[in-house]
């Protein structure tokens, strides 16, 4: 399983409600976003998706994802 951390522009509960149906799939084992931090850290655990896959999924619904190394 791979764990990715992203800096995002998911910044409120409304944003979380928007991404929830997209991120709550069988391809994503677990996800969480911390909107209390300035970086709005999104953590995703997946067995099958790559960073580029996740970035594309978020981009298609209007959100940015920058990988944190």
N, C-alpha and C positions, 0 to 999 in steps of 0.2 A: 504494500500500500504506500502511496505517495502522499505527503502532506505539503500543501502549498500555502504560503502566506502572501497576501496582496494588500497593497495600499489602494483604496478605492474611493469612489465618490458616493458610496452608499451611506447617507448621513442622517437618516431619520427612520422612524417606524414605518412610515409610508413606503420608503424605499425598500425596507426589509420585506414588507408585504408584496411588493412588486417582484422581487427576486425569489421569494420563497417557492412559488410553484416551479420555477425554472431550475432551482438548485436542489429541490427535493425530489430527485429522481433516483432510479436504481443505479446509475453510474456514479453517483456521489454518495459515499458512505456516511459522511458527516460534514456539516458546515456550520459556521458561526461567524457573525460579524460584530465587532466591538465599536459601536458608534460613539462611545464616550472618549475615544482617543482622537487626536487631531488627524491621524493617518487613516482612520476608519478601517481597521485591520480585518480583513476577511480571511478566515482559515478554512481550507477545504481538504478533506481526505478522500482520495479516490483510488480505486484499483486500476481503472482503465483510462481516465482522462489525463491529458497532458496540460501543461501550463497554457499552451496555445489554444487548446480546445476550450478551456475555461475562459480565457480572455475573449475568444470569439463568442461564446454563449452570452457573456455579460455585455459585450459590445452590441450584440443584436437587440438587447433590450435597453440600451442607452447608458450603460455604466462602464467606467474605466477600471482596469485592473493592472497595477504595476507590481511585478514580482519583487518581493523583499528577499534579499539574499542573506 
